[in-house]
Amino acid sequence: MAKIGWIGLGNMGSPMSQNLIKAGHEVVVWNRTKGKADAVIAAGAKWVDSPKAAAEASDFVFTMISDGPTLHAVTLGADGVVPGLSAGKIVIDMSTVSVEESTKVNEAIEAAGSKFLRAPVTGSTVLATNGKLGILASGDKAAYDKALPLFQVMGANQFYLGGGEEARVMKLSLNLMIATTMQMEAEAVVLAEKAGLDVAQVCEIIAGSAVGSPLTGYKKAPISSGDYKAAFSVKLMLKDLGLAAAVGKQYGVKLESTALTKSRLELAASKGYGDLDFSVLTKVLEEESGYNR
């Protein structure tokens, strides 16, 4: 069984790390807010006092955090992962960050004699809990092969994409599709609502139609009920679309639908909805259209 350090115990990191514990691996954990570690500790993890300590105690170190600056803090800081590394260890970041931020972390990890895998995930908190995520990985192939049994615990599908930052680009490509899908659904739902159709039935029809997807299935409940408790917040999606826009500029690709959706999410944030789920785009359009459920 592997010795694993896990850093970041939010909505995704907590169930993912618990699945590793259930599979029999030895897991130590650290999180900026210690209280969020309670469930994982109850499941069998041990608490350590810093990312550095997690790295010292582990052969594999996972990070699952909110953004690039946080990744840099937990890896490159004085008490970060990198100072705790020794030759032969593998660091695996499963967050969504920029290519530039990722490259800087890779350079520091390589200099410490270890390997870095970029392994962002696709899927919801439900899939994280059930070990059914998709895992997009790039980096050293030998390190990937060693980590693959751990990925198989957390995900139903694993994809090795190349030796560099390919997984970062693929993740951003998926997230721009996810975001623009919610804007399209907002327009379809509000148009149907204003014509007198029932919102729950509209969402059911969309999810079961030719344009249906796991995403439209997940979002039936929040859109139908108007309860937009965050599974993935407006703020986080705005962060990801900003990263996608930068990658589009880097490669000379116009991302016009992405830009439109980003502007809609910015409007949602300006209305005070930044901490709600990004499917709140439907509510934003309802308000603009003079529709009150």
Helices and strands as residue ranges (DSSP letters): E 3-7, H 13-22, E 26-30, G 34-37, H 38-42, E 46-47, H 51-56, E 60-63, H 68-76, G 82-84, E 90-93, H 99-111, E 115-118, E 121-122, H 125-130, E 133-139, H 141-154, E 155-160, H 166-194, H 199-207, H 214-218, H 220-225, H 234-251, H 256-270, G 278-280, H 281-288
